[in-house]
Amino acid sequence: RLDELKERIDRQIFSSVRSVPLYQRMLRIAAAVLLPLFMVATICLYHENTVLATKDFVASTGKGEQVTISLPDGTQVTLNAESRLSYNLSNYNSDARRVTFDGEGYFHVAKNAASPFSIEAKGLVVSVLGTTFNLRARSSDPAAELSLEEGSVRFLSLKTGQNVILSPNQKAILDQSKGILVVEESRHVTDASAWRRGELVFRNVPFEEVLEEISKAYRMPVIMESRDKALQDDLFTGVLSRTNINEVLEVIERSYHLETILKDGQIRLVDAR
């Protein structure tokens, strides 16, 4: 009887202890290992997103480069050579659309009345809602210039507080040293953005200045060796290529009866034999 009683008690005790299947034990072990890894990954991702939110998006071009970028709101910007545009990733396209700029760019700003678009550059702020214009505002240049094709913009001089509202076919010129703004009417306002078409456009420009622009465009010195010094003051009107130096030199030779010599990374202009 004692043996039967013991056996009955043992059956009651051990029948309540259920065996745990192998796959359940493996799941518990995996959970114990993966949960800390998941928590670490979550913390790292949060930190990365926090850091990213405080950074700026930057687009820049080197010598001879051009690039077109699309901003988050649909605004299109074409940057000319040696230009830089940036904006904060965390707050762009919220209550306001702010970018900082140095160089030359062609802006086609998407319309959004609830979120004004503004450009901050050396000595100036440009404010718009939706418009198309060319802005040259290099920190190394003595003057900044905005040529308006469509829409309306407000141009503010930070140095003097002077501001003007431009209409199409007008351009604003800012004297960086004095902070003075001048507005001019322009029948050929698209000349300012001719660089986008691979062109250099000149209208009654002294030949000496034409040579300076050629030198900048092709990044090589242009040396005038002609004995006719009056050529430098001659007014030139025409369109030259920004991409084909041979075409440019041919136009100069025909227009001024000069011989052009392209050698050793420089251009020499001598009297034709």
Secondary structure, DSSP 8 states (H G I E B T S, - for coil): -HHHHHHHHHHHHHHTS----HHHHHHHHHHHHHHHHHHHHHHHHHHHHHHHHTSEEEEE--TT--EEEE-TTS-EEEE-SS-EEEEETTTTTSS-EEEEEEEEEEEE----TTS-EEEEETTEEEEESS-EEEEEE-TTSSEEEEEEEES-EEEEETTT--EEEE-TTEEEEEETTTTEEEEEE-TTGGGGGGGGGTEEEEEEEEHHHHHHHHHHHHTS-EEE--S-GGGGG-EEEEEEESS-HHHHHHHHHHHH-EEEEEETTEEEEEE--
